[in-house]
């Protein structure tokens, strides 16, 4: 069984989507990859364009999730914590 991995971006940027899509394409059998949803529409469009140019499919929409208490993940990667203005 693949380990569950969550890419999280507290500010809703497309960073989590990019990272999750790349890992899902490269290591699909090793990880069950999830991502927080992108709140920045322009960033999402740019991320989709970059992934398309590289021949990498966008992470399936059924693997976008807002984590809540009680959910279990084997690993988590925080790409932007929201602690800074960038």
Secondary structure, 3 states (H helix, E strand, C coil): CCEEEEEEECCCCCHHHHHHHHHHHHCCCCEEEEECCCCCHHHHHHHHHHHHHCCCCCCCHHHECCCCCCCCCCEEEEEECCCCCC
